[in-house]
Amino acid sequence: MTRVYTDGLISTYSVNLSGTTYTIWRSLAMSHDDAVLYSHEGTGRYEKHAAPLHLHIGLVLAVSQEANSDRIDALSLLDATTVDFSDASAVWLFECEQQNRGNLVNQLRQSLRVTLDAYPQWCGLIKAVDSVDGPAFADRDRLAPHARRFGRVYVQYGTRADPGVEFVTARAFDTLDDLCPSSRTTSQPLWNQEKVALSKFVPKTCLANPLKQPVVDNADIPPPVMAVQVTELACGGFALAVKIAHPLADAQSLVYFVKDWASVSRSALLSEPPPVLKPLFEPARLDGAAAGDINAATPDESIIEQTESLPFHRYDWWNVPSDSSLKTRIPEAFRNQDIPPAGKPIPWSEWETEASVSHYIVHLSREQVKKIWKQANNASSTTTQTSQLSRHDAILAHIWSSINRARKMQHDLGPVHCDLAYGCRPAFHLSDAFMGSLSVMVNVEMAGAELTTTANSDGNETAVLPPIAHRIRQTLLQLKNHPARMAAHLHRLAYETSPQRIWQGFLGSRHVMVTTWACAGLYDVDFGLGPLSSSSARYADGILANLDGLVLIKEAPPSPSPSPSPSGRESEVRDCRAPSAWTEHGVDVQIHLRSEDMLRLLRDPLLLPDTT
């Protein structure tokens, strides 16, 4: 296979698998003027018949960027810690009106290319400093001294060599009602995901990991950092899946991008000028918030001491016995050195990695959320002063408590942990438009017996949520009320032997690892393709690995509007919701749990509070 350029237009690679055709584009950002040409599909095509489970994604590239616009930007210290994380990934299920179905793929493809002009770094290469001697000589002078250390990552983009973003199209026999019945929140509040498996709509593309040997195709084109798949469904709707290498984007960045993409699509369909997109890609701003001088040869020990009080785990991937197979996790550059431990050994004995794991979505209605919130605040229905704990505090307390009852921790006096992803944008005064992977993992810790305490009230058993919710709130305030400690954390990160060495979380019987998409605007996405009465997605979800203890908390989908706006669809989505409004339609909680524990969780009468 060879790389094909067709007069600056995109060409395609098509794969037929047992009667289903997949068409794959890898697309570079392009100027708005060039977008007009995009409707004339390029002619370079490669067809291949293969077994369904062995989809090989080949590619050809459009040429749309100037060869002399080469840029290199170091990703932030926090970005670098996520190199070995799973890709950030999400799937949306949309309706599509009849008149838009014939042009669905072209509309999404063209609007994607326009959108990528504002995100050129996502079309480029991600690289890592994999030598103790620093980066390649050609890149060295373009990186700050602290960004030349082992394990730091950077992006190079803006040339004809950019791998681009992979774009995959497919067709499926599923319908929206098969995948997510419109009555799901009431008919299936405990929703088994084994039969649904939205992950099948995520492109199988292996994204770039700069610290691993790249998988290149026959044309020697490196893997992309981002891939998109559009799957046309039998009912006329479609599934849209997006995944991106975690150092470049967390959930906040990914959803922000998809909202931008949707606004470009809406504007085109309304024959309006494209919106001005303003994502902020300035990773150096985050590193600039670090305490002290991180370009100095040695760390400031007085700053390092400030981090000792932070509620973080420090599990050391390199702190393993000399005969352990996990020694391979240590980079070759350090494998034969006597390196002192930088943290605790990872407690692998607590995680039964071979056990069967089940995957459910637990839906809590708005009324159930309100009851849980009042219960956490220890307030009656007539009490108005219930503002000290957030709804998120209460929901997390309820779910964490329920999981530990299912794990039979009622008599366990040892510590159990909620490893909670905490977004750092507010801590560093950065807006939601700031691109990157800006989070840390916070250790909320309690004794198992304390966490599972119940009480009888009016003859009904209830979970004792106030101490749990307050522990969550108090732990988060250790970060919110002490921004200097977060600046110190960045300083310490700058001098780690490798940014990927320390793991702030774990899984297994004593841990849950919780990610929150509560206010990301998952349903504020409208490509302008569906009916006005249901312009947002039927359903949207993050894609997590099926591992014991993973939890994702997010808003539930809104109900279709019985009376659409008389002015019709607008190009701009107006987002002026109150902070509590993310629970307006209830909450969906994605839970992955060892199967025998999941059975106990589903049978727990306290999991879905009675609101009658």
C-alpha positions as CSV (number, residue, x, y, z in Angstrom):
1,M,0.0,0.0,0.0
2,T,1.3,3.5,-0.8
3,R,0.4,6.9,0.4
4,V,-1.8,8.6,-2.3
5,Y,-2.3,12.4,-2.7
6,T,-5.2,13.4,-5.0
7,D,-5.1,17.1,-5.8
8,G,-5.3,18.0,-2.1
9,L,-8.5,15.9,-1.7
10,I,-9.1,13.1,0.6
11,S,-8.9,9.5,-0.7
12,T,-10.3,6.4,1.0
13,Y,-9.5,2.9,2.1
14,S,-12.4,0.6,2.0
15,V,-12.8,-2.8,3.7
16,N,-15.6,-5.3,3.1
17,L,-16.1,-7.7,6.0
18,S,-18.7,-10.4,5.4
19,G,-21.0,-8.1,3.5
20,T,-20.5,-5.1,5.8
21,T,-18.4,-2.3,4.2
22,Y,-16.1,-0.1,6.4
23,T,-14.7,3.0,4.8
24,I,-11.7,4.6,6.5
25,W,-10.4,8.1,6.0
26,R,-7.5,9.7,7.7
27,S,-8.0,13.4,7.6
28,L,-5.8,16.4,8.2
29,A,-7.1,19.8,9.3
30,M,-7.9,21.9,6.3
31,S,-8.7,25.5,5.6
32,H,-12.3,26.5,5.2
33,D,-11.8,27.3,1.5
34,D,-10.5,23.8,0.8
35,A,-13.6,22.4,2.5
36,V,-15.7,23.2,-0.6
37,L,-13.5,20.8,-2.5
38,Y,-14.1,18.1,0.0
39,S,-17.6,17.2,-1.4
40,H,-15.7,15.7,-4.4
41,E,-14.5,12.4,-2.9
42,G,-10.9,11.4,-4.0
43,T,-10.5,8.4,-6.2
44,G,-7.6,6.5,-4.5
45,R,-9.3,3.4,-3.1
46,Y,-8.0,0.1,-1.7
47,E,-10.4,-2.7,-1.1
48,K,-9.8,-5.8,1.0
49,H,-11.8,-8.8,2.1
50,A,-10.9,-10.1,5.6
51,A,-12.3,-11.9,8.6
52,P,-14.6,-9.8,10.7
53,L,-12.4,-9.9,13.7
54,H,-9.3,-8.8,11.8
55,L,-10.1,-5.3,10.5
56,H,-6.9,-3.8,9.3
57,I,-7.2,-0.1,8.9
58,G,-5.1,1.2,6.0
59,L,-5.0,4.8,5.0
60,V,-4.3,7.5,2.5
61,L,-3.9,11.1,3.4
62,A,-5.2,14.4,2.2
63,V,-2.6,17.2,1.8
64,S,-3.9,20.4,3.3
65,Q,-1.2,21.9,5.5
66,E,1.8,23.9,4.5
67,A,5.0,21.9,4.7
68,N,6.9,24.7,6.5
69,S,4.4,25.1,9.5
70,D,6.1,22.5,11.6
71,R,5.5,23.0,15.4
72,I,6.6,21.2,18.5
73,D,4.9,21.7,21.8
74,A,5.6,20.0,25.1
75,L,2.5,18.5,26.8
76,S,2.0,19.4,30.4
77,L,3.3,17.6,33.5
78,L,-0.2,16.3,34.2
79,D,-0.6,15.2,30.5
80,A,2.6,13.1,30.8
81,T,1.3,11.1,33.7
82,T,-1.5,9.7,31.5
83,V,0.6,8.1,28.8
84,D,-0.3,4.6,29.8
85,F,-4.0,5.3,30.6
86,S,-6.7,3.9,28.4
87,D,-7.8,6.2,25.6
88,A,-10.4,8.8,26.4
89,S,-13.5,7.5,24.6
90,A,-17.2,8.2,24.3
91,V,-20.2,7.1,22.1
92,W,-23.3,9.1,21.2
93,L,-26.5,7.6,19.8
94,F,-28.5,10.0,17.6
95,E,-31.7,10.1,15.6
96,C,-31.4,11.3,12.0
97,E,-34.1,12.8,9.9
98,Q,-34.9,11.1,6.6
99,Q,-33.7,14.0,4.4
100,N,-30.3,14.0,6.2
101,R,-29.5,10.3,5.9
102,G,-28.1,10.3,2.4
103,N,-25.5,12.9,3.2
104,L,-24.9,11.9,6.8
105,V,-21.3,10.7,6.4
106,N,-20.2,13.5,4.1
107,Q,-21.7,16.1,6.5
108,L,-19.9,14.7,9.5
109,R,-16.7,14.2,7.6
110,Q,-16.6,17.7,6.1
111,S,-17.5,19.4,9.4
112,L,-14.9,17.3,11.2
113,R,-12.2,18.6,8.8
114,V,-13.3,22.2,9.3
115,T,-13.3,21.7,13.1
116,L,-9.8,20.2,13.1
117,D,-8.4,23.5,11.9
118,A,-8.8,24.7,15.5
119,Y,-7.3,21.4,16.8
120,P,-4.2,20.9,14.6
121,Q,-2.2,19.2,17.4
122,W,-4.7,16.3,17.3
123,C,-3.6,15.6,13.7
124,G,0.0,15.3,14.5
125,L,2.6,13.0,16.1
126,I,3.0,12.4,19.8
127,K,6.5,11.7,21.0
128,A,8.3,11.0,24.3
129,V,11.7,11.5,25.8
130,D,12.7,7.9,26.0
131,S,16.4,8.4,26.8
132,V,18.1,9.8,30.0
133,D,20.1,11.9,27.6
134,G,17.0,13.8,26.6
135,P,15.0,14.1,23.3
136,A,16.3,13.8,19.8
137,F,18.9,16.5,19.0
138,A,16.6,18.1,16.4
139,D,13.8,18.6,19.0
140,R,16.0,19.5,22.0
141,D,16.2,23.3,21.6
142,R,12.5,23.6,21.0
143,L,11.6,22.2,24.5
144,A,12.1,23.9,27.8
145,P,14.8,22.2,30.0
146,H,12.2,20.6,32.3
147,A,10.4,19.1,29.3
148,R,13.6,17.3,28.1
149,R,13.5,14.9,31.0
150,F,12.8,11.2,30.7
151,G,9.1,10.4,30.2
152,R,8.0,13.8,29.1
153,V,5.8,13.9,26.0
154,Y,5.4,16.4,23.3
155,V,3.5,16.8,20.0
156,Q,4.9,17.6,16.5
157,Y,2.4,18.8,14.0
158,G,1.7,21.0,11.0
159,T,3.4,19.1,8.2
160,R,2.6,16.7,5.4
161,A,3.9,13.9,7.6
162,D,1.1,14.4,10.1
163,P,-0.8,11.1,10.5
164,G,-4.1,12.9,10.8
165,V,-7.3,11.8,12.5
166,E,-8.7,8.4,11.4
167,F,-12.4,8.5,10.2
168,V,-14.2,5.1,10.0
169,T,-17.7,4.5,8.7
170,A,-19.7,1.4,9.1
171,R,-23.3,0.0,8.9
172,A,-25.0,-2.1,11.6
173,F,-28.2,-4.0,11.8
174,D,-28.9,-2.5,15.3
175,T,-31.6,0.1,15.8
176,L,-31.7,2.8,18.4
177,D,-34.5,1.0,20.2
178,D,-32.3,-2.1,20.3
179,L,-29.4,-0.2,21.8
180,C,-31.3,2.1,24.1
181,P,-35.1,1.9,24.4
182,S,-36.7,5.3,24.9
183,S,-38.3,4.0,28.1
184,R,-34.9,2.7,29.4
185,T,-34.7,5.0,32.5
186,T,-38.0,3.7,33.8
187,S,-38.2,0.2,32.4
188,Q,-34.5,-0.7,33.0
189,P,-33.1,1.3,35.9
190,L,-30.6,-1.6,36.3
191,W,-29.4,-1.9,32.7
192,N,-27.2,-4.9,31.8
193,Q,-24.6,-3.8,29.3
194,E,-23.4,-7.2,28.3
195,K,-26.0,-7.4,25.5
196,V,-25.7,-3.8,24.4
197,A,-21.9,-3.3,24.3
198,L,-21.6,0.2,22.8
199,S,-17.9,-0.4,22.8
200,K,-18.4,-2.3,19.5
201,F,-19.0,1.1,17.8
202,V,-15.6,2.4,18.9
203,P,-13.0,2.3,16.1
204,K,-10.5,-0.5,16.6
205,T,-7.6,1.7,15.6
206,C,-4.6,1.3,17.8
207,L,-3.7,4.9,18.8
208,A,-0.2,6.1,19.3
209,N,1.6,5.5,22.6
210,P,4.9,7.4,22.5
211,L,6.6,5.1,25.0
212,K,5.7,1.9,23.1
213,Q,6.9,0.6,19.8
214,P,4.6,2.2,17.2
215,V,2.4,0.0,15.0
216,V,2.8,1.3,11.5
217,D,1.2,0.0,8.3
218,N,2.7,-1.0,5.0
219,A,3.0,2.6,4.0
220,D,5.1,3.3,7.1
221,I,2.5,5.8,8.3
222,P,2.6,6.2,12.1
223,P,-0.6,5.7,14.1
224,P,-2.9,8.6,14.8
225,V,-3.7,10.1,18.2
226,M,-7.4,10.3,17.5
227,A,-10.0,8.1,15.7
228,V,-13.7,8.6,14.9
229,Q,-16.3,6.1,13.8
230,V,-19.7,6.8,12.4
231,T,-22.0,3.8,12.3
232,E,-25.3,4.1,10.4
233,L,-28.0,2.1,12.1
234,A,-30.8,0.1,10.5
235,C,-33.4,2.5,11.8
236,G,-31.8,5.5,10.1
237,G,-30.1,6.8,13.3
238,F,-26.4,6.6,13.9
239,A,-23.8,6.0,16.5
240,L,-20.8,8.4,16.8
241,A,-17.7,7.2,18.6
242,V,-14.6,9.3,19.3
243,K,-11.5,8.2,21.0
244,I,-8.2,10.0,21.7
245,A,-4.9,9.3,23.4
246,H,-5.3,10.4,27.0
247,P,-2.3,12.8,27.2
248,L,-4.0,15.0,24.6
249,A,-7.5,15.1,26.1
250,D,-9.5,14.1,29.1
251,A,-13.3,13.8,29.0
252,Q,-13.7,17.5,29.4
253,S,-11.6,18.2,26.3
254,L,-13.1,15.4,24.3
255,V,-16.7,16.6,24.9
256,Y,-15.7,20.2,24.3
257,F,-14.3,19.2,20.9
258,V,-17.5,17.2,20.0
259,K,-19.6,20.2,20.9
260,D,-17.4,22.4,18.6
261,W,-17.7,19.8,15.8
262,A,-21.5,19.8,16.3
263,S,-21.7,23.6,16.1
264,V,-19.8,23.6,12.8
265,S,-22.2,21.0,11.4
266,R,-25.2,22.9,12.5
267,S,-23.9,26.1,11.0
268,A,-23.3,24.4,7.7
269,L,-26.8,22.9,7.6
270,L,-28.3,26.3,8.4
271,S,-26.1,28.0,5.7
272,E,-24.5,30.2,8.3
273,P,-20.8,31.2,8.6
274,P,-18.8,28.6,10.5
275,P,-18.5,29.5,14.2
276,V,-15.2,30.9,15.6
277,L,-13.8,28.0,17.6
278,K,-11.6,28.9,20.6
279,P,-10.1,25.8,22.2
280,L,-7.0,26.7,24.2
281,F,-4.0,24.6,23.6
282,E,-1.3,26.1,25.8
283,P,0.2,23.3,28.0
284,A,3.0,25.5,29.1
285,R,0.5,27.6,31.0
286,L,-0.1,24.7,33.3
287,D,3.5,24.0,33.9
288,G,4.0,27.7,34.5
289,A,1.8,27.3,37.6
290,A,4.2,24.9,39.3
291,A,5.9,26.1,42.4
292,G,9.5,27.1,42.3
293,D,11.9,26.8,39.4
294,I,11.2,23.5,37.6
295,N,14.0,24.1,35.1
296,A,16.6,24.0,38.0
297,A,18.9,21.0,38.1
298,T,17.5,19.7,41.4
299,P,14.1,20.0,43.2
300,D,13.4,22.3,46.1
301,E,13.0,19.9,49.0
302,S,10.9,22.5,51.0
303,I,8.4,22.4,48.2
304,I,8.4,18.6,48.0
305,E,7.6,18.5,51.7
306,Q,4.3,20.4,51.1
307,T,3.0,17.5,48.9
308,E,3.2,15.0,51.8
309,S,-0.1,16.2,53.1
310,L,-2.0,15.8,49.8
311,P,-4.6,13.0,49.8
312,F,-2.9,11.0,47.0
313,H,-1.8,7.4,46.7
314,R,1.8,6.9,45.7
315,Y,1.9,3.4,44.2
316,D,5.2,2.8,42.6
317,W,5.2,0.7,39.4
318,W,8.9,0.1,39.9
319,N,8.8,-1.0,43.5
320,V,8.7,-4.8,42.8
321,P,10.7,-7.8,43.9
322,S,13.8,-8.4,41.8
323,D,12.4,-11.7,40.4
324,S,9.0,-10.2,39.5
325,S,7.7,-10.3,36.0
326,L,6.5,-6.7,36.6
327,K,10.2,-5.7,36.3
328,T,9.4,-5.2,32.6
329,R,7.4,-2.1,33.6
330,I,10.6,-0.4,34.5
331,P,12.0,1.4,31.4
332,E,15.1,-0.3,30.0
333,A,17.1,2.9,30.7
334,F,16.7,2.2,34.5
335,R,16.2,-1.6,34.7
336,N,19.7,-2.4,35.8
337,Q,20.1,0.5,38.2
338,D,19.6,0.4,42.0
339,I,16.7,2.9,42.3
340,P,15.2,3.6,45.7
341,P,11.4,3.2,46.0
342,A,9.4,6.3,45.3
343,G,6.2,5.0,46.8
344,K,4.4,2.0,48.1
345,P,4.3,-1.4,46.2
346,I,1.1,-1.9,44.3
347,P,-1.2,-4.2,46.3
348,W,-1.8,-6.8,43.5
349,S,-3.0,-9.4,46.0
350,E,-6.2,-7.3,46.5
351,W,-7.3,-7.6,42.9
352,E,-8.5,-10.9,41.5
353,T,-7.8,-10.0,37.9
354,E,-9.1,-13.3,36.5
355,A,-12.5,-13.0,38.1
356,S,-15.6,-12.5,35.9
357,V,-16.7,-8.8,35.8
358,S,-20.2,-7.5,35.1
359,H,-21.1,-4.1,33.7
360,Y,-24.4,-2.3,34.5
361,I,-25.8,1.2,34.2
362,V,-27.7,2.2,37.3
363,H,-30.2,5.0,36.7
364,L,-31.2,7.2,39.6
365,S,-34.3,9.4,38.9
366,R,-34.4,13.0,39.8
367,E,-36.6,12.2,42.8
368,Q,-34.2,9.5,44.0
369,V,-31.2,11.8,43.7
370,K,-33.1,14.4,45.8
371,K,-33.8,11.8,48.4
372,I,-30.2,10.7,48.5
373,W,-29.1,14.3,48.8
374,K,-31.4,15.1,51.7
375,Q,-30.4,11.8,53.4
376,A,-26.7,12.7,53.0
377,N,-27.4,16.2,54.5
378,N,-29.5,14.5,57.3
379,A,-32.4,16.8,56.3
380,S,-36.1,16.2,56.3
381,S,-38.3,17.1,53.3
382,T,-39.2,20.4,55.0
383,T,-35.6,21.4,55.6
384,T,-34.2,24.1,53.3
385,Q,-30.6,24.4,54.4
386,T,-29.2,21.5,52.4
387,S,-26.5,23.4,50.5
388,Q,-23.4,22.2,52.5
389,L,-23.0,19.0,50.4
390,S,-23.3,18.8,46.7
391,R,-25.5,16.3,44.9
392,H,-22.4,14.8,43.5
393,D,-21.1,14.2,47.1
394,A,-24.3,12.5,48.0
395,I,-24.5,10.3,44.9
396,L,-20.9,9.2,45.2
397,A,-21.4,8.4,48.9
398,H,-24.5,6.3,48.0
399,I,-22.8,4.4,45.2
400,W,-19.6,3.8,47.2
401,S,-21.5,2.6,50.2
402,S,-23.6,0.3,48.1
403,I,-20.6,-1.2,46.3
404,N,-18.9,-1.9,49.7
405,R,-22.0,-3.6,51.1
406,A,-22.0,-5.8,47.9
407,R,-18.4,-6.6,48.6
408,K,-19.3,-7.7,52.2
409,M,-17.2,-5.1,54.0
410,Q,-19.6,-4.7,56.9
411,H,-17.2,-6.1,59.5
412,D,-13.9,-5.0,57.8
413,L,-12.0,-2.5,59.9
414,G,-9.3,-2.0,57.3
415,P,-9.2,1.0,54.9
416,V,-11.1,1.0,51.7
417,H,-10.6,3.7,49.0
418,C,-12.5,5.8,46.6
419,D,-9.9,6.9,44.0
420,L,-11.7,9.9,42.6
421,A,-10.6,11.8,39.4
422,Y,-10.4,15.4,40.4
423,G,-10.4,18.0,37.6
424,C,-7.7,20.6,38.1
425,R,-8.8,23.4,35.7
426,P,-10.5,25.5,38.5
427,A,-7.4,25.0,40.8
428,F,-5.2,26.6,38.2
429,H,-7.8,29.2,37.0
430,L,-8.1,27.5,33.6
431,S,-11.4,27.5,31.6
432,D,-13.2,24.5,30.2
433,A,-11.7,25.4,26.8
434,F,-8.2,24.5,28.1
435,M,-7.2,21.3,26.2
436,G,-5.3,18.5,27.8
437,S,-5.6,15.9,30.5
438,L,-5.9,17.9,33.7
439,S,-6.8,15.7,36.6
440,V,-5.3,14.0,39.6
441,M,-6.6,11.0,41.5
442,V,-7.7,11.8,45.1
443,N,-7.8,9.1,47.8
444,V,-11.0,9.3,49.8
445,E,-10.4,6.7,52.6
446,M,-12.6,5.1,55.2
447,A,-12.9,1.9,57.2
448,G,-15.0,-0.7,55.4
449,A,-17.3,-1.2,58.4
450,E,-17.9,2.6,58.8
451,L,-18.7,2.9,55.1
452,T,-21.4,0.2,55.1
453,T,-23.2,1.3,58.3
454,T,-27.0,1.2,58.1
455,A,-29.8,2.4,60.5
456,N,-33.5,1.8,61.0
457,S,-35.8,4.7,60.5
458,D,-39.6,4.2,60.9
459,G,-39.0,0.5,60.4
460,N,-37.0,1.0,57.2
461,E,-33.3,0.3,56.8
462,T,-31.3,3.2,55.4
463,A,-27.6,3.7,54.7
464,V,-25.9,6.2,57.0
465,L,-24.6,8.6,54.3
466,P,-23.7,11.8,56.2
467,P,-20.2,10.7,57.4
468,I,-19.4,9.3,54.0
469,A,-20.5,12.4,52.0
470,H,-18.7,14.7,54.5
471,R,-15.5,12.6,54.2
472,I,-15.7,13.1,50.4
473,R,-16.2,16.8,50.8
474,Q,-13.5,17.2,53.4
475,T,-11.0,15.3,51.2
476,L,-11.7,17.5,48.2
477,L,-11.4,20.7,50.3
478,Q,-7.8,19.7,51.0
479,L,-7.1,20.5,47.4
480,K,-9.6,23.3,46.8
481,N,-8.6,25.3,49.9
482,H,-4.9,24.8,49.5
483,P,-3.9,25.7,45.9
484,A,-0.3,26.1,46.9
485,R,-0.2,22.3,47.5
486,M,-1.3,21.7,43.9
487,A,1.5,24.0,42.7
488,A,3.9,22.0,44.8
489,H,2.5,18.7,43.3
490,L,3.5,20.0,39.8
491,H,7.0,20.8,41.1
492,R,7.3,17.3,42.4
493,L,6.1,15.8,39.2
494,A,8.7,17.8,37.3
495,Y,11.4,15.8,39.1
496,E,10.0,12.3,39.2
497,T,12.3,9.8,37.6
498,S,9.5,9.2,35.2
499,P,6.1,10.9,35.2
500,Q,4.4,7.5,34.6
501,R,6.1,5.8,37.5
502,I,3.6,6.7,40.2
503,W,0.0,5.4,40.1
504,Q,-2.5,7.4,42.1
505,G,-5.2,4.7,42.0
506,F,-5.9,1.0,42.0
507,L,-8.7,-1.5,41.5
508,G,-9.8,-4.7,43.2
509,S,-11.7,-5.5,46.4
510,R,-10.7,-2.4,48.4
511,H,-10.8,0.3,45.7
512,V,-13.2,2.0,43.4
513,M,-11.8,4.3,40.7
514,V,-14.4,6.9,39.9
515,T,-14.5,9.3,37.0
516,T,-17.1,12.1,36.9
517,W,-18.6,13.6,33.7
518,A,-21.3,15.4,35.7
519,C,-21.1,18.8,34.1
520,A,-19.2,18.1,30.9
521,G,-22.4,18.7,28.8
522,L,-22.6,15.3,27.3
523,Y,-26.1,16.0,26.0
524,D,-25.3,19.5,24.8
525,V,-24.3,18.0,21.4
526,D,-26.5,18.7,18.4
527,F,-25.2,18.1,14.9
528,G,-28.4,19.5,13.3
529,L,-29.2,16.1,11.8
530,G,-32.1,14.9,14.0
531,P,-35.6,16.2,14.6
532,L,-36.0,19.3,16.7
533,S,-38.0,17.4,19.3
534,S,-35.0,15.2,20.1
535,S,-32.0,17.2,18.9
536,S,-29.7,15.9,21.6
537,A,-28.5,12.3,21.7
538,R,-30.8,9.4,22.6
539,Y,-28.0,8.2,24.9
540,A,-24.3,9.0,25.4
541,D,-21.7,7.1,27.5
542,G,-18.0,7.0,28.2
543,I,-16.2,3.8,27.2
544,L,-14.3,2.2,30.1
545,A,-12.4,-1.1,30.3
546,N,-14.5,-3.8,32.0
547,L,-12.4,-3.9,35.2
548,D,-13.5,-4.5,38.8
549,G,-14.1,-1.2,40.5
550,L,-14.4,1.2,37.6
551,V,-17.3,3.7,38.0
552,L,-18.4,6.6,35.8
553,I,-21.0,9.2,37.1
554,K,-22.8,11.3,34.5
555,E,-26.0,13.1,33.7
556,A,-28.9,11.1,32.3
557,P,-30.4,12.0,28.9
558,P,-33.2,14.6,28.6
559,S,-36.6,13.6,27.5
560,P,-37.7,14.6,23.9
561,S,-39.3,18.0,23.8
562,P,-43.0,17.8,23.1
563,S,-42.9,21.4,21.8
564,P,-39.7,22.4,19.9
565,S,-38.6,26.0,19.9
566,P,-40.9,28.0,17.5
567,S,-37.8,29.7,16.2
568,G,-36.3,26.4,15.1
569,R,-32.8,25.1,15.5
570,E,-30.1,27.7,16.4
571,S,-26.5,27.5,15.5
572,E,-25.4,28.1,19.1
573,V,-26.3,25.8,22.0
574,R,-27.2,27.9,25.0
575,D,-25.7,26.5,28.1
576,C,-26.9,28.4,31.2
577,R,-27.9,25.6,33.5
578,A,-27.7,26.0,37.2
579,P,-25.0,23.9,39.0
580,S,-27.6,21.4,40.3
581,A,-29.3,21.0,36.9
582,W,-27.1,18.2,35.8
583,T,-29.3,16.0,37.8
584,E,-32.5,17.4,36.3
585,H,-33.2,14.2,34.3
586,G,-31.6,11.9,36.9
587,V,-28.2,10.4,36.9
588,D,-26.7,7.4,35.1
589,V,-23.9,5.5,36.9
590,Q,-21.7,3.1,35.0
591,I,-20.5,0.4,37.3
592,H,-18.0,-2.5,36.6
593,L,-17.9,-5.0,39.4
594,R,-16.8,-8.6,40.0
595,S,-19.9,-10.6,38.9
596,E,-20.7,-12.2,42.3
597,D,-20.5,-8.7,44.0
598,M,-22.6,-7.3,41.2
599,L,-25.4,-9.8,41.9
600,R,-25.5,-8.7,45.5
601,L,-25.5,-5.0,44.5
602,L,-28.5,-5.5,42.2
603,R,-30.4,-7.3,44.9
604,D,-29.7,-4.5,47.5
605,P,-33.0,-2.9,48.4
606,L,-31.1,0.3,49.3
607,L,-29.6,0.8,45.8
608,L,-32.7,2.4,44.3
609,P,-34.4,4.4,47.0
610,D,-38.2,4.2,47.3
611,T,-39.6,7.6,46.6
612,T,-43.3,6.7,46.8
